[in-house]
Amino acid sequence: FLNCILQGMSISAREGADFTKIMQIAETTLRLWPQVLQR
């Protein structure tokens, strides 16, 4: 899960995503993280 998120963030940044968009991805990931760990 985390590797996929990091790859996606990297690709987004390379393609020109701004800091706000990258931070939205990071914040969403951190919000979902407890649910991922319960599986």
Secondary structure, DSSP 8 states (H G I E B T S, - for coil): -HHHHHHHHHHHHHTT--HHHHHHHHHHHHHHHHHHHH-
